[in-house]
């Protein structure tokens, strides 16, 4: 919270710097030679000098301060406290100290050593926060003052501002690229650790998924089963059901609103339809568990079918309803982007409205429609809450939509809930599942790009 307030204060100083710089430029331009740049650029020049150095100091402080404080706290523990403790136990002790200091749940809250260290940590954190605020505000004030003093007719403020913005854009792009590379590398590294314990063949083609492992080698079930085929099958089954609901309904609603609907009806129907995208997934989960699943079970029993209380059909249907806005809204935008000249040419040749839609508009908009469907598939593959509440946690290899199944994302969540040991096959299997999901999604993107490229060349 204090960091947020400090950032807002720095933004306020930047706004003040903009006003002061612009006013200073106007004063200078009246008595001396004409300015090189517009007064607004001089204001931006001062604002950047007031904000950027201070934000860099703030970021560096937020990165370095916790590590320094924790090192000082560990160094201040009574002699012998850390003797013989492995690194992971030291980390758990530090976590208890941190939780006790900030009022969270800790396993050793009543330990005098932990309480004393927590008080020390809280004191250092409070002192560090005050020093951080003073340093950041001082740097911001100094930058504002120095930049304002440099305002003169010969100062190329526009060039300086544009170079700074250019550097910021490059750094933003690098952050996005490096973040993606970091995610991929972390998945690869942890997955490699997992595959040193479990063969790749067993993971990719194993038909049983039971990651529960015992704590001791003499316990029953000391080695789990890590076959991912049931999880992949469950994910694909639920995604297929969801797309059976979302693709036709979303695409046909987009065609109706773009080509047939009255503008007044469209102005009401489109926002109402997009409200579905803003409903929390847990609400969809409640709806699936309390309404759809009992309805499907009752319907199945009426026809003599054995329907599980948690089924892939219930989860897939509700998930399909949830992703209808993704297909409908994006497809509607793509259809509206088709040039009117194509429609007019089709009508001039004697085609009806329906023939124009099926033979001209939809083929011309097909790349965008494929992109919308891909986004919907990705959304369905990554959904977790609806599956947990409506499809269950049972890893079954089945294509029967009336049985309970689970998905890759649900198992990742269940494997990483609570405190875990990151050197066990059970926990590391979550990273292998994440890498598998990444590869599947990447394959879908490659296929979609191929389809888009093929039809874009045909209809451009």
Order of alpha helices (4+ residues) and beta strands (2+ residues): alpha-alpha-alpha-alpha-alpha-alpha-beta-beta-alpha-alpha-alpha-alpha-alpha-alpha-alpha-alpha-alpha-alpha-alpha
